[in-house]
């Protein structure tokens, strides 16, 4: 079997199987705060924050079937103070995903709200709790898909597997689509251990309401939970340690579990201060998605602007088939400040005569 034909079949099957339970994720997860945990909404120093990520996967691989692209944008802000020690943050997260030759599309629009509370007198530790509601629409375009023609021709795919894929996506005349409301929740903790070291950690749960995500032969009254989107748990933590005036070390960890599967992302960023006055930092990093990808990382901070690029070098059997090439991501964010004009009452000076 030719490698290009094998790769086409493999990517098509992987894309089809992902109709059941695969959640979207990013290599530059530190640049997608609302996607990781809704408790991150409005928890930063600034008036508003806007950012986004664009991920392109496998488009540069010869024989890859269809595009795998995911753009995401978000905006969040601390909205109002609650008492002396707390505030409310909110954010909007929009994500589009296009995958494979079936043009599988997943569009999501999410609203997040979080309460942040200062828990000690030194005001250096904040405990957060957040909730997020997503509206998600999923669809595929199978008008040009004929299992027997595409999969069996020269690839040796059995008729039973053709029938399996036919059951998933329906006939070429169908237009499978589904919509769900998804509820996520999370908690987080941020603390400044001293002037040079800060620590954060959090735990979030996605798909709490286990929505039905079937695209074909969907039965809302069925007791079969095969099409229910399972709960996904994300544990994330990180440390920022200033080594000296020039160098800062930033290790991060993200652990995701869904059903009986887990994914561990470990990254280490190193920041080098190029210019103190303009607050310019050059960032170097290396990450590893255990058992799957090696991740070279590069970024820059310029004042309120943060930008980064990440690349997945695929390891293992699939890595050999695609020459190690995986996904590439571009991320950028901007934290803005809004200064209120002071309302100073007029003062009339009356010099003594």
N, C-alpha and C positions, 0 to 999 in steps of 0.2 A: 504494500500500500504506500502510495506517495505521501510524503510528509505534509504537503499542502492540503491534500484531500483529508488526511487524518485530522489536521488542525481544524478544518472547516467543520467536520462532523463533531469534533470534540467541543468546539465553542458553541455550536448550535444546541447540542444536548445540555451543556452547562447553562446556557441562557434559558432553555426551556425548563430545566429543573428549578431555576431560580424563581419561577413563577410561584412556587409554593411558599418559601420561607426566608429567602435571603434578604437581609437588611442591607442598606447602603452604608458604606463607611469610607473614611478618608485617611490617607497617610498623614496629611498635615492636620491631624485632629485638634491640635492646640490652637489652630486658626479657625475652628468651627465650634465655638463655645456652646451655642444653643443646640447643636446636633449631639453633643456629648452629654449635656446635662442642663435641663431647664433652670436649675438653681443658679446657673451662671448669668442669668438675665439681669443686667444692670449692676453687676458686682465688679466694679472697677473704678478707678479715679478718672473722672471726666463727666461731661454733660451728655454725650451720646457717642455711640460706636457703630460704625457701618463697615461691612466687609463681605468677602466672598471667596469661593474656591471654584476652580474649573479643573475637572479631572478628565483625562482622555486615556483610554485603556485599549491596548492591542491594535490601534489603528495603523501602526507602522509595521505590523507583522504580515508577511506575505502569506496569503491563503486565509486570513482571518475573515469571518463571515459577518459583515455588518459592523456598525460603529458601536462603541461603548463609551458614552460621554455623559458627564454629570456636572452641570453648573449649579451652584448654590450661592444665594445671597442672604444677608441678614442685617438687621438693624435692631439695636436695643439701647435702653437708657434707664437711668434711675429717675423715677417719676416724681415721687413725693416722700417727704419725711413722715414717719409714724412714731410719735412719742419722741423721747430724747435720744434713744439708742437704736432706732431702726429706720428702714426705708423700704419702699416698694419699687421693684424694677420690672420692666416689661420688654418684650421683644417680638419681632416677626422673623420667621425663617421660611424661605421659599426655595424649593429644590426640584430640579427637573432631571430625569434620568432616561437615557435612550440606550437600549442594549440589543445587539444581535441582528441577524437578518430578518427576524420577525418584527423588527421595529417595536420591541416592547418598550412602552413608555410608562414611567411612574412620575406623576406630578404631585407634589405635596405643598401645602400651605399651612404653616403652624403659627399659633399664638402662644407665647409663654409669659408667665407672671411668677415673680419670686419675691419672698420677703427675706430681708437681711437684717440680722440683729447683732449688735456689738455686745459681746458677752463678758467683757472685763473692763476694769477701770482704766487700764492703760490704752484702751481703744485700739489694740493691735490684733484682736481676734474677732472674726465675723463668722457667725453660723447662718447658713442660708437654707431655705426650703422652697422648692418651685414645682409648678405644674405646667403642662403643655398640652394643648389640643391640636391635633393635626387633621386636616381634610386631605385624603389621598385618593387619587384616581389612577387606575392602572388599565392599560389596554395594549392590544397587539394588532398588527396589520398582517394577516396571513393570506391576503388575496393572491399573492404570487407563490404561495408555498404548496408544493406537492411532495409529500414524503417519499413516495416511491421513486420519483424522478430525481430528487436532490440527494437523498440519503443513500439509496440503494445503488445508484449508478456509479460503478467503479469503486465503491467503498465497502461493499460486503455487509451492509447493515441488514439484519434479519427483518422479515415482514412483521414479526411480533413487536419489534422496537418501533417500526413505522406506525403500527396500530397504537402503541403506547403514546407516541407523540401526537397522533391524531386525536386521541382522547383528551390530551392536555389542551390542545389549541383549537379543536373543533375543525369543521370542514372549511374549505377555502371561501365558502359563501357566508360564513359566520363573521361577526364583528365583536369578539369577546371584549368585555369591559366590566370593571367593577369599581365601586367607590366605597370608602370606609372612613369612619371617624376613629382616630387613634388617640389614646390618652397616655401620656408619659408623666413621670414624676421623678423627683430627685432631691437629694440633700447635699450640702457642701460645707467645707470648712476652710477658711483662709487665716493664716496667722503670720505675723512678723516676729520671728524668733529673736532677732536682734537687728541692728542697723544694716547688716550685710547679708542676712539670710531670711528667706521667706519660704513658707511651706503651704501647700494646698492639697486637698483630697476631697473626693466626692463619690457618691453612689447614686446611680439612676436606674430606673426601670422603664423600659419602652414596651408599648403594646399591652398595657395593663388590662384593657378590656377584651383582649384576644379576638379581634375582628375577623370575620369571614372574608378571605381574600381570593376565593375561587373566581376564575375567569370564564369557566365553561362548565355546563351541567351543574350550575349553582342552585342549591336548595337551601333556602334560608331556614327551613324547619328541620333540616337534617341534624341528627345527633352525632354524626361523624365529625370528629374534630380534626380530620386530616387537612382541611383547608383553613383552619384557624391559625392566625399569625401568632406564634408563641411569644411569651414574655422574654425580653432580652435585658440582661443586667450588664451595666457598664460600671466598672470601678476604675477611677482615674486618680492619679496623684502626681505630684511634681515638686521639685525643690529648685530654688534660685539662690545660689551661693556666690557672692562676690569674692573672688580670690585676692584681687588687688585692684588698683585703680584702672587697669586695662582689661582684665579678664574676668568673666563671669561664667559659671558652670550651671547648666539647666537640664538635669535629667528628668524625664517624664515616663510614666507607665500607664498604659490603658489595657484593661483586661475585660473582654466581652464574653458572655456565655449565653447560649440560646439552645434550649433542649439539652442534648447530650454533646454539644459541640462548644468549643471555646477558642478564643483568639487572643494572643498576647502581643502587644506592641510595646517595645522598649526603645526609647530614643534618648540620645544625649546631645544637647546643643551646647556650643561654646560661643560666647559673645566676646568680640574684641572691640573696645572703644577706640574709634578713629578720631573723633572730634568731640570734645567736651561741650564746647559752646553750642554747637548745633545738634548735640545728642545723636551722633551717628555711630551705630554699632554694625559691624560685619559679623554675620552669624555662620558658623560651620556646624554641621551635625551629621550623625550617622544613626540609623535605626534598624531594627530587625523585627519583622513580624514572624514570630517563632515558627519554624518549619515551613515557611512560605517565601518571604521576600527579604532582601537586603535593601536598605533605603538610604542612599546618599541625599543629604539635605543641605540647602544653601539659602541664606536669607540676609536681609538688611533691615535695620531700624533707622528711620530718619525722622527724629522728633516724634510726632504723633502718628507717623505712617510705619506700618510693619508689612513687609513683603517677603515671600519665600517661594521656593520651588523644591519639589520632592520627586524622586523617581524610584519606582519599584523594580528591582532586579529579581525576577522570578527564579526560585530555586526548585530543585526536585525534578520529577518526570515532566511536568508541564513546562518547566523552565528549559529543559533540553529541547522540547518540541518547538519552542518559540525563541530559541537562542538567548534565553534569559531576559528577554524584553517584556516589560509589564506596563504599568500605568505611570503617567506623568501628571503632576498637579502644580497649579499656580495659585497662590493665595495672596490676598492683600487685605489690610484693614486700616481704618483711620479712626482715631479717638479725638473727638472735638470738644472744645470748651466754649460755653456761652457765658459771657460776663454780663451781669446785670448792671445797667447804668445806675449809679448811686443817686438816690433822691435826697439831695441836701437842701434843707430849708434855708431860705434867704436870710441873711443877717445884715442888719442895718447898723452901721457904726455911727455913734453920735459923739463926735469929739467935744471935749469940754471947751467952752468959750471963755 
